[in-house]
Amino acid sequence: MPSPTTPLDASALQQLEADFWQKGFDEQKLQRLIQQHQRHQATLTQSQCEQQHHFVIVIPIADRPHHLQSCLQSLLTLCQTYQYGGIQNGVHNKVCVLLADDSQQEKNIQKQKKITADFNQRGLKIDYFGQTEQLKLLSLLPPAQQKNISQIIGKINPDRFYHKGASITRNIAYLKLQRDYAQIKNVLFYFIDSDQEFQLNIQTNNGEQHHYAINYFYHLDRIFHNQKIQLLTGKVVGDPPVSPAVMANTLLTDLKPFLKQMAAEPATAACPFHTTQPSGDAHYHDMADLFDLPPQIEQAFLQCPLSKKHTRSDSFAHVAQRLNHFFDGAHPTRKSHFNYSPAEGLSPARTVYSGNYIFRPTALEFFLPFANLKLRMAGPTLGRLIQSKIGAGFVSANLPMLHQRTVQSEGRAEFRPGVQHQENLIDLSTEFERQFYGDVMLFSMIKFTQLGYPEKNLNRAKIEQVSTKVEAELRQKYQQKQQQTLSNLSQLSQHVNDPQQWWHQEEKLQPAYFEFQRFLKNMQHNFSLSAQGYQLITSAKHRQTRLAEIQHALLQLKTDQEAWQRCLTQFAQPTGEAS
């Protein structure tokens, strides 16, 4: 065994990491692992340092200053912890940030600019790419060319150039990357979301702990040096990456036995909810079977995070405080936790996690498709297109980021398109509709790529036939889940409102009971037979409009790809100026 001061080579570092995870988490062992990574970096020759990849971290943001602060702090802490690429004149050499701002509120824009300036002062080089800068870049394209890529970057309206959507903002950032960053030696583009952090969540008997336990840049640098790949995607741990529109049934399934067990003993009895929480791929998703994933966990009790001695009454109140966070995307009973496997052990990919993917400049051709439709599931849809085009050049690695939907101090997301807070009600109807038709696009795309699309042209009749059939099948699936949701909701409501239960007897629990009632009303508002989201997906008129948009976009994709390639070529000119 080398002495603690002896730098380790790459294979020894890999073995040290494997031993660390397989023998169980230990804070002191983590610090020794970090020190070995630091020593490894410090012993690289100048030539070796020059060969390390340069990472451009791209963060699209819209009215989320609190999230941005946490995200950038995690990045800076990661850089300081592992010292990838070294530091020169107080600035991290091999990591920089492109912040693509799509905010509407001027107060948030100013806050985000101030945060950017602060982190620049602290050694994290950030290029602020706001709406003024975006419009200036796009003005280099003639009007006809702007129109040719309008399905990719949207229609340009200088008077309302905000909340364009994450896909459009990413695509505009692609043009910026092509123009100003693609010529950097050994550069990689790393897209993340502002509500994510470069940390892992690790389960303990008292909830979970967050740690900087992966040297992301080190592993990615090695992967892209050693493998002939174009694009790599990670995943997320923590809050699910999907909409509450497709998680309601799993939550209700968990809450029923939770309350039953809660009521089995007096309010003053000790809290029993401290076993580790089961975790699995998409175990939070009501329709995980659509993705050929294993059967869902039948139920998952909430893992209580309270650490001091506490009662069932305390736990009941804590759960109540978190229940309505669900409508902003946090799942109170089902999170994903990090499970170790070698970071450099790659597997074929089919889905792009749009908040965690890394690629070479050559992969800028793979823009986020159909961005103007503002559908959810853009990453999985893009993934199927990439998979069909480059096959083994598209991989997945076990390099997840921590996903936190809500701001802890506020108990809700700062900004979430399609989710409207209305006094005590939270309306998901817009997000629900975007989720449903995003699923229609995705599962249509899966069938089309199996037929050779988009390299092989499909006629309008075939596209209409397939997409119409997919929509009908998904609508039936959604309605079946709605029936299950309403049945579970009715049973949960009866249990919550049973006057014999002890949570009705204690005056101090009235605020918690109110939160349960608010949760039940929000569930009824969003998942009942009269809910606006379901009304939208069952409306024949709306269906006709949405399917026509999807079918047109699919027919137009090949033309969009050709127009996009011309733009990339144009922005790759040495002067960076459009001709």
Legacy VTK file of the C-alpha trace (Angstrom):
# vtk DataFile Version 3.0
C-alpha trace
ASCII
DATASET POLYDATA
POINTS 579 float
0.000 0.000 0.000
1.528 3.378 -0.983
2.175 5.869 1.798
-0.403 8.677 2.217
2.021 11.139 0.599
2.684 9.024 -2.490
0.636 10.154 -5.524
-1.386 7.348 -7.096
-1.615 6.532 -10.769
-5.001 6.261 -12.496
-5.510 2.528 -11.927
-4.637 2.853 -8.237
-7.031 5.772 -7.895
-9.809 3.671 -9.413
-9.123 0.866 -6.944
-9.064 3.321 -4.050
-12.464 4.683 -5.095
-13.927 1.189 -5.429
-12.685 0.225 -1.952
-14.089 3.453 -0.533
-17.612 2.812 -1.819
-17.723 -0.939 -1.321
-16.679 -0.710 2.328
-19.305 1.878 3.178
-19.195 5.652 3.364
-16.711 7.161 5.808
-15.901 10.869 6.038
-12.232 10.333 6.892
-11.767 7.907 4.008
-13.386 10.455 1.691
-10.876 13.100 2.769
-7.996 10.699 2.048
-9.462 9.959 -1.385
-9.744 13.685 -2.112
-6.143 14.252 -1.046
-4.940 11.532 -3.408
-6.834 13.155 -6.294
-5.217 16.496 -5.411
-1.743 14.944 -5.329
-2.375 13.181 -8.616
-3.247 16.533 -10.220
-0.272 18.271 -8.637
2.217 15.757 -10.067
1.101 16.139 -13.700
3.696 17.670 -15.982
2.967 20.905 -17.829
2.444 18.918 -21.010
-0.021 16.596 -19.286
-1.918 19.572 -17.839
-2.167 21.118 -21.292
-3.694 17.897 -22.614
-6.456 17.900 -19.992
-9.868 18.772 -21.379
-11.212 22.264 -20.921
-14.806 22.199 -19.624
-17.354 24.851 -20.538
-20.245 24.445 -18.095
-23.426 25.732 -19.749
-26.273 26.730 -17.412
-29.593 27.896 -18.884
-31.490 29.882 -16.275
-34.841 31.645 -15.950
-35.653 33.631 -12.800
-33.790 31.376 -10.363
-31.194 33.398 -8.424
-31.323 31.179 -5.315
-30.792 28.050 -7.363
-28.006 29.742 -9.324
-26.186 30.696 -6.140
-26.268 27.092 -4.893
-25.341 25.657 -8.282
-22.308 27.907 -8.780
-21.203 27.429 -5.181
-21.236 23.669 -5.727
-19.154 24.048 -8.890
-16.634 26.296 -7.164
-16.434 23.920 -4.189
-15.850 21.002 -6.563
-13.031 22.908 -8.289
-11.474 23.849 -4.950
-11.876 20.336 -3.564
-10.248 18.380 -6.388
-8.237 21.177 -8.065
-8.781 19.786 -11.559
-6.718 21.688 -14.131
-4.937 23.776 -11.533
-5.243 27.457 -10.642
-3.411 30.390 -12.191
-3.638 33.932 -10.779
-6.546 32.810 -8.631
-8.582 31.541 -11.613
-9.417 27.898 -12.313
-7.632 27.060 -15.551
-9.700 24.328 -17.149
-13.274 25.145 -16.075
-15.431 28.090 -17.115
-19.169 28.831 -17.255
-21.534 30.084 -19.939
-24.672 31.397 -18.222
-27.590 31.642 -20.693
-30.205 33.882 -19.081
-33.854 33.522 -20.139
-35.357 35.443 -17.213
-38.356 37.751 -17.367
-38.101 39.697 -14.106
-35.566 42.505 -14.110
-34.913 42.070 -10.368
-33.862 38.466 -10.969
-31.713 39.410 -13.955
-29.855 41.921 -11.780
-29.476 39.390 -8.959
-28.095 36.826 -11.376
-25.651 39.337 -12.850
-24.470 40.177 -9.335
-24.016 36.493 -8.505
-22.051 36.082 -11.744
-19.768 38.989 -10.844
-19.235 37.607 -7.344
-18.145 34.184 -8.569
-15.918 35.762 -11.213
-14.143 37.545 -8.364
-13.784 34.211 -6.553
-11.946 32.538 -9.423
-14.735 30.958 -11.451
-14.692 32.505 -14.906
-18.299 33.113 -16.066
-19.477 34.465 -19.410
-22.896 36.090 -18.894
-25.001 35.440 -22.001
-28.126 37.505 -21.433
-30.938 38.460 -23.771
-29.083 41.466 -25.172
-26.099 39.263 -25.990
-28.339 36.546 -27.450
-30.146 38.988 -29.732
-26.830 40.469 -30.857
-25.568 37.005 -31.779
-28.739 36.087 -33.683
-28.682 39.423 -35.535
-25.622 38.105 -37.359
-27.981 35.779 -39.222
-29.997 37.262 -42.104
-33.800 37.289 -41.540
-34.299 34.446 -44.028
-31.831 32.279 -42.136
-33.461 33.128 -38.802
-36.771 31.967 -40.269
-35.213 28.736 -41.529
-34.273 27.729 -37.983
-37.351 29.163 -36.225
-38.412 25.677 -35.051
-35.016 25.441 -33.330
-34.576 28.933 -31.831
-38.184 30.179 -31.927
-39.484 33.311 -33.588
-37.348 36.255 -32.562
-39.319 38.996 -30.842
-36.947 41.535 -29.238
-39.811 42.950 -27.124
-40.556 39.584 -25.534
-37.331 37.646 -25.639
-37.699 35.830 -22.300
-39.137 32.530 -21.060
-38.437 31.141 -24.495
-38.054 27.714 -22.897
-35.091 25.603 -21.892
-34.725 23.898 -25.290
-34.664 27.154 -27.254
-32.228 28.684 -24.761
-29.928 25.668 -25.056
-30.028 25.842 -28.852
-29.101 29.522 -28.878
-26.270 28.680 -26.474
-25.089 26.061 -29.011
-24.531 28.867 -31.528
-22.577 30.837 -28.951
-20.432 27.771 -28.240
-19.763 27.239 -31.927
-18.766 30.848 -32.428
-16.669 31.519 -29.321
-15.603 28.242 -27.730
-15.418 25.403 -30.260
-11.831 26.272 -31.255
-10.444 25.813 -27.723
-8.059 22.870 -27.614
-9.589 19.716 -26.080
-12.814 21.499 -25.158
-15.925 19.707 -23.846
-19.360 21.283 -23.414
-21.123 20.283 -20.192
-24.828 21.201 -19.915
-26.429 21.272 -16.474
-29.546 22.810 -14.911
-29.558 25.590 -12.341
-31.394 23.446 -9.760
-28.560 20.899 -9.671
-25.318 20.603 -7.744
-22.055 18.683 -8.172
-22.784 16.552 -5.114
-24.150 13.122 -4.227
-26.850 12.218 -1.739
-25.887 9.291 0.455
-28.419 7.465 2.640
-27.973 7.057 6.382
-30.399 5.971 9.099
-31.052 9.654 9.808
-31.954 10.660 6.297
-29.368 11.588 3.711
-26.089 13.461 3.606
-24.648 15.444 0.706
-20.985 15.065 -0.222
-18.498 16.076 -2.929
-17.591 12.445 -3.442
-16.907 12.349 -7.213
-14.146 14.120 -9.126
-16.390 14.657 -12.162
-13.865 16.444 -14.366
-11.117 13.901 -13.739
-13.320 10.990 -14.823
-14.807 12.801 -17.814
-11.359 13.873 -18.972
-10.202 10.253 -18.908
-13.338 8.940 -20.601
-13.130 11.383 -23.506
-9.383 10.758 -23.908
-9.729 6.975 -23.825
-13.000 6.426 -25.690
-14.117 7.392 -29.183
-17.412 8.896 -28.117
-19.171 12.117 -29.066
-21.723 12.555 -26.325
-22.079 11.248 -22.771
-25.037 11.613 -20.461
-25.206 11.252 -16.715
-28.339 11.146 -14.605
-29.588 12.897 -11.494
-30.071 11.788 -7.897
-32.346 13.439 -5.383
-35.588 14.860 -6.711
-37.016 13.117 -9.790
-36.365 14.668 -13.218
-39.977 14.115 -14.321
-43.205 16.058 -13.866
-45.638 15.564 -10.959
-48.157 14.904 -13.739
-46.745 11.357 -13.914
-45.930 10.791 -10.227
-49.238 11.274 -8.385
-50.151 7.624 -8.112
-46.826 6.502 -6.612
-47.098 9.200 -3.943
-50.671 8.304 -2.991
-49.728 4.612 -2.946
-47.038 5.445 -0.370
-49.086 7.850 1.764
-51.902 5.396 2.512
-49.757 2.838 4.416
-47.700 5.682 5.887
-50.777 7.107 7.634
-51.989 3.650 8.594
-48.699 2.878 10.323
-48.616 6.377 11.808
-52.057 5.827 13.397
-51.190 2.378 14.760
-49.474 3.901 17.829
-50.168 7.043 19.903
-48.900 10.434 18.770
-46.301 10.361 21.543
-44.756 7.064 20.378
-41.313 7.119 18.791
-41.104 7.777 15.042
-40.572 4.472 13.181
-39.604 5.897 9.786
-35.835 5.569 9.830
-35.123 2.603 7.608
-33.222 3.280 4.399
-35.465 4.150 1.495
-35.691 1.750 -1.468
-34.490 3.228 -4.710
-34.530 2.222 -8.349
-34.638 3.529 -11.894
-37.762 5.681 -12.322
-39.388 4.113 -9.235
-41.208 7.432 -8.828
-42.843 7.222 -12.291
-46.484 6.130 -12.535
-45.847 4.613 -15.952
-42.305 3.276 -15.687
-43.393 0.241 -17.712
-43.548 2.473 -20.799
-39.748 2.690 -20.619
-39.200 -1.080 -20.271
-38.060 -0.611 -16.669
-38.450 -3.225 -13.896
-41.708 -3.309 -11.863
-42.131 -0.428 -9.457
-41.540 -0.673 -5.738
-44.997 -1.398 -4.312
-44.623 1.196 -1.590
-41.888 3.386 -0.178
-42.268 4.886 3.280
-40.905 8.349 3.777
-37.434 8.295 5.300
-37.680 10.734 8.202
-34.755 13.210 8.244
-35.320 14.366 11.841
-32.279 13.408 13.889
-33.011 14.363 17.495
-35.366 12.276 19.617
-38.864 12.825 18.238
-42.361 11.371 18.112
-44.842 10.296 15.482
-46.528 13.638 15.990
-43.297 15.432 15.052
-42.905 13.269 11.957
-46.517 13.852 10.914
-45.986 17.617 11.088
-42.736 17.385 9.125
-44.335 15.317 6.347
-47.235 17.758 6.141
-44.820 20.657 5.567
-43.309 18.857 2.571
-46.439 17.451 0.927
-47.265 20.390 -1.302
-43.661 20.591 -2.532
-44.765 17.692 -4.732
-46.503 20.072 -7.128
-43.179 21.822 -7.741
-41.591 18.476 -8.621
-40.242 17.104 -5.320
-41.477 13.607 -4.424
-41.838 13.314 -0.610
-41.475 9.516 -0.494
-39.374 8.534 -3.518
-35.978 10.000 -4.257
-33.066 8.512 -6.139
-29.851 7.902 -4.231
-26.346 7.273 -5.453
-25.375 3.637 -5.951
-21.744 2.994 -6.737
-20.465 1.530 -9.964
-17.202 2.584 -11.661
-17.610 6.051 -13.154
-15.661 5.039 -16.236
-17.723 1.925 -16.857
-19.830 3.089 -19.799
-23.097 1.712 -21.123
-25.061 2.431 -24.322
-27.429 5.382 -23.949
-30.820 6.148 -25.425
-31.869 9.177 -23.330
-30.183 12.540 -22.901
-30.638 13.912 -19.390
-30.849 17.533 -20.477
-29.527 18.681 -17.094
-26.433 16.479 -17.275
-24.798 15.813 -20.632
-21.333 16.396 -22.041
-20.153 16.419 -25.648
-17.419 17.306 -28.102
-17.848 20.319 -30.435
-18.651 17.925 -33.291
-21.906 17.028 -31.495
-23.225 20.601 -31.709
-25.135 19.299 -34.719
-27.535 17.588 -32.300
-29.717 20.552 -31.345
-32.752 20.108 -29.087
-35.439 19.190 -31.645
-38.939 20.677 -31.897
-37.975 23.367 -29.374
-40.689 25.793 -30.513
-43.394 23.305 -29.384
-42.159 23.580 -25.756
-42.890 19.926 -25.044
-41.450 18.033 -22.102
-39.338 14.896 -22.783
-37.047 16.857 -25.129
-33.970 15.045 -23.804
-35.312 11.506 -24.305
-36.546 12.499 -27.778
-33.143 13.928 -28.683
-31.526 10.792 -27.275
-33.393 8.554 -29.690
-32.250 10.687 -32.630
-28.626 10.625 -31.455
-28.757 6.895 -30.826
-30.021 6.275 -34.350
-27.252 8.465 -35.817
-24.068 7.591 -33.890
-24.860 4.397 -31.995
-21.854 3.493 -29.845
-20.696 7.123 -29.863
-23.506 7.917 -27.400
-23.002 6.546 -23.888
-24.113 6.823 -20.283
-21.863 6.990 -17.202
-22.538 6.796 -13.485
-21.803 10.481 -12.877
-25.076 11.819 -11.455
-25.690 15.291 -10.099
-27.816 16.231 -7.103
-31.214 17.548 -8.192
-33.159 19.823 -5.813
-36.431 21.119 -7.225
-37.371 23.448 -4.386
-35.566 26.183 -2.494
-35.418 25.035 1.100
-36.093 28.474 2.583
-39.221 28.942 0.427
-40.521 25.382 0.091
-41.194 25.782 -3.620
-39.465 26.141 -6.951
-38.369 29.670 -7.843
-39.659 29.422 -11.405
-41.176 26.407 -13.100
-42.870 26.842 -16.483
-46.359 25.388 -16.586
-46.872 25.451 -12.789
-49.058 28.264 -11.484
-49.412 29.106 -7.783
-52.888 30.510 -7.097
-53.280 31.358 -3.400
-53.761 27.923 -1.788
-54.054 26.059 -5.106
-51.242 24.978 -7.422
-52.251 24.401 -11.034
-50.314 21.908 -13.181
-52.526 21.962 -16.257
-50.000 23.559 -18.637
-47.174 21.273 -17.509
-49.551 18.301 -17.615
-50.425 19.031 -21.240
-46.764 19.542 -22.169
-45.900 16.241 -20.485
-48.604 14.286 -22.317
-47.741 15.601 -25.772
-44.039 15.289 -24.975
-44.740 11.592 -24.392
-46.636 11.471 -27.696
-43.609 12.932 -29.485
-41.151 10.614 -27.713
-42.990 7.349 -28.311
-43.749 8.333 -31.891
-40.042 9.053 -32.358
-39.125 5.610 -31.029
-41.296 4.008 -33.698
-40.034 6.328 -36.429
-36.343 5.717 -35.709
-37.030 1.983 -35.892
-38.189 2.683 -39.458
-34.943 4.516 -40.312
-36.140 8.087 -39.651
-34.870 10.763 -40.028
-32.247 9.513 -42.510
-35.089 7.794 -44.301
-37.900 10.154 -45.243
-41.364 9.142 -44.078
-44.415 10.464 -45.900
-47.151 12.474 -44.225
-49.600 9.566 -44.208
-47.193 7.342 -42.254
-46.336 10.070 -39.749
-50.014 10.846 -39.194
-50.897 7.176 -38.830
-48.204 6.402 -36.253
-48.512 9.576 -34.159
-52.317 9.356 -34.059
-52.138 5.736 -32.874
-49.500 6.568 -30.238
-51.589 9.469 -28.950
-54.696 7.284 -28.585
-52.774 4.581 -26.710
-51.150 7.085 -24.360
-54.435 8.871 -23.709
-55.968 5.566 -22.643
-52.953 4.884 -20.397
-53.213 8.332 -18.797
-56.920 7.876 -18.157
-56.356 4.454 -16.581
-53.802 5.991 -14.218
-56.256 8.782 -13.468
-58.808 6.211 -12.260
-56.212 4.609 -9.999
-55.158 8.017 -8.711
-58.728 9.013 -7.866
-59.361 5.708 -6.089
-56.208 6.141 -3.989
-57.057 9.789 -3.368
-60.515 8.882 -2.061
-59.086 6.313 0.348
-56.383 8.693 1.568
-58.921 11.481 2.071
-61.126 9.231 4.219
-58.179 8.319 6.415
-56.930 11.908 6.786
-60.419 13.150 7.678
-61.302 10.316 10.065
-62.146 12.203 13.285
-60.980 9.250 15.401
-57.344 9.677 14.370
-55.006 11.363 16.846
-54.004 14.162 14.473
-57.498 15.580 15.029
-57.041 15.591 18.792
-53.963 17.810 19.148
-54.359 21.538 18.595
-50.674 21.931 17.726
-51.218 19.650 14.709
-53.902 21.826 13.150
-51.387 23.584 10.808
-50.168 20.146 9.697
-53.741 18.964 9.154
-54.366 22.106 7.079
-51.374 21.210 4.862
-52.789 17.725 4.340
-56.122 19.283 3.385
-54.392 21.654 0.985
-52.571 18.708 -0.549
-55.839 16.810 -1.050
-57.461 19.865 -2.665
-54.474 20.327 -4.978
-54.615 16.659 -5.960
-58.352 16.924 -6.654
-57.815 20.138 -8.621
-55.176 18.551 -10.868
-56.271 14.920 -11.198
-60.080 14.848 -10.971
-62.337 14.149 -13.954
-62.877 17.892 -14.373
-59.162 18.842 -14.044
-58.039 21.245 -16.746
-55.030 19.120 -17.679
-57.213 16.112 -18.475
-59.711 18.344 -20.243
-56.911 19.483 -22.553
-55.734 15.995 -23.476
-59.267 14.671 -24.013
-60.394 17.667 -26.088
-60.782 16.598 -29.732
-60.197 20.163 -30.915
-57.020 20.601 -28.898
-55.824 17.154 -29.935
-56.226 18.032 -33.593
-54.174 21.199 -33.152
-51.377 19.551 -31.167
-51.092 16.525 -33.444
-50.946 18.787 -36.492
-48.055 20.726 -34.872
-46.199 17.522 -34.002
-46.702 16.016 -37.440
-45.534 19.190 -39.181
-42.438 19.329 -36.964
-41.588 15.713 -37.752
-41.942 16.306 -41.488
-39.767 19.422 -41.176
-36.923 17.849 -39.142
-34.647 16.969 -42.066
-34.945 20.520 -43.425
-34.245 21.906 -39.932
-31.112 19.780 -39.624
-29.770 21.041 -42.947
-30.491 24.677 -42.025
-28.827 24.180 -38.646
-25.706 22.750 -40.225
-25.427 25.832 -42.437
-25.620 28.068 -39.353
-22.918 26.086 -37.570
-20.665 26.348 -40.614
-21.285 30.076 -40.773
-20.488 30.660 -37.098
-17.349 28.538 -37.347
-15.655 31.143 -39.553
-12.427 32.484 -37.989
-13.878 35.974 -37.663
-17.058 34.630 -36.044
-19.097 36.928 -38.246
-21.994 35.854 -40.435
-21.638 36.524 -44.111
LINES 1 580
579 0 1 2 3 4 5 6 7 8 9 10 11 12 13 14 15 16 17 18 19 20 21 22 23 24 25 26 27 28 29 30 31 32 33 34 35 36 37 38 39 40 41 42 43 44 45 46 47 48 49 50 51 52 53 54 55 56 57 58 59 60 61 62 63 64 65 66 67 68 69 70 71 72 73 74 75 76 77 78 79 80 81 82 83 84 85 86 87 88 89 90 91 92 93 94 95 96 97 98 99 100 101 102 103 104 105 106 107 108 109 110 111 112 113 114 115 116 117 118 119 120 121 122 123 124 125 126 127 128 129 130 131 132 133 134 135 136 137 138 139 140 141 142 143 144 145 146 147 148 149 150 151 152 153 154 155 156 157 158 159 160 161 162 163 164 165 166 167 168 169 170 171 172 173 174 175 176 177 178 179 180 181 182 183 184 185 186 187 188 189 190 191 192 193 194 195 196 197 198 199 200 201 202 203 204 205 206 207 208 209 210 211 212 213 214 215 216 217 218 219 220 221 222 223 224 225 226 227 228 229 230 231 232 233 234 235 236 237 238 239 240 241 242 243 244 245 246 247 248 249 250 251 252 253 254 255 256 257 258 259 260 261 262 263 264 265 266 267 268 269 270 271 272 273 274 275 276 277 278 279 280 281 282 283 284 285 286 287 288 289 290 291 292 293 294 295 296 297 298 299 300 301 302 303 304 305 306 307 308 309 310 311 312 313 314 315 316 317 318 319 320 321 322 323 324 325 326 327 328 329 330 331 332 333 334 335 336 337 338 339 340 341 342 343 344 345 346 347 348 349 350 351 352 353 354 355 356 357 358 359 360 361 362 363 364 365 366 367 368 369 370 371 372 373 374 375 376 377 378 379 380 381 382 383 384 385 386 387 388 389 390 391 392 393 394 395 396 397 398 399 400 401 402 403 404 405 406 407 408 409 410 411 412 413 414 415 416 417 418 419 420 421 422 423 424 425 426 427 428 429 430 431 432 433 434 435 436 437 438 439 440 441 442 443 444 445 446 447 448 449 450 451 452 453 454 455 456 457 458 459 460 461 462 463 464 465 466 467 468 469 470 471 472 473 474 475 476 477 478 479 480 481 482 483 484 485 486 487 488 489 490 491 492 493 494 495 496 497 498 499 500 501 502 503 504 505 506 507 508 509 510 511 512 513 514 515 516 517 518 519 520 521 522 523 524 525 526 527 528 529 530 531 532 533 534 535 536 537 538 539 540 541 542 543 544 545 546 547 548 549 550 551 552 553 554 555 556 557 558 559 560 561 562 563 564 565 566 567 568 569 570 571 572 573 574 575 576 577 578
